[in-house]
Amino acid sequence: MGIENLWDRLEPETRQWLVENPGCRILPRTVVASIAKATGTELEQDRHGESTLSPGDCDFIRRAAELQDAKSHTSS
């Protein structure tokens, strides 16, 4: 999928959901739909409309979550 390549094109709400759920390996169809709407990229989906993240995608999202967490602690 390459979520890192799509990241800047995602809606802020979608990015927020991803960083709030960094351990999620399977994206719900609502998140898949918002990614497709924002980027025009159709993700590979199972019969339930869900998409599985690659290990690289999961690593990127965890790093984004850690970065956001670090920023929130320094601004407090």
C-alpha positions, -999 to 999 in steps of 0.1 A, spaced: 0 0 0 27 25 9 8 45 35 39 67 39 35 78 3 -2 86 8 2 103 43 3 139 32 -28 135 11 -49 120 39 -75 140 57 -64 150 92 -91 129 107 -78 98 89 -42 105 100 -55 110 136 -73 77 135 -42 59 123 -19 74 150 -45 67 177 -46 30 165 -9 23 157 -13 -15 165 -41 -20 140 -31 -43 112 -64 -44 95 -80 -12 84 -118 -9 88 -137 -2 56 -146 33 67 -109 41 69 -102 24 36 -130 45 20 -116 77 34 -81 69 21 -95 61 -13 -116 93 -13 -86 115 -3 -60 100 -25 -78 83 -54 -59 52 -45 -79 20 -44 -65 -3 -17 -66 -41 -19 -97 -51 1 -110 -84 14 -146 -94 10 -156 -72 40 -140 -41 25 -111 -41 49 -74 -38 40 -44 -53 57 -14 -31 64 21 -42 55 48 -44 82 64 -13 67 30 6 69 27 -4 105 62 8 113 55 41 97 23 46 116 40 37 149 67 63 141 41 89 133 23 81 166 55 84 185 63 117 169 29 131 176 31 119 212 66 136 216 52 168 202 23 168 225 46 163 256 69 191 246 41 216 240 25 209 275 
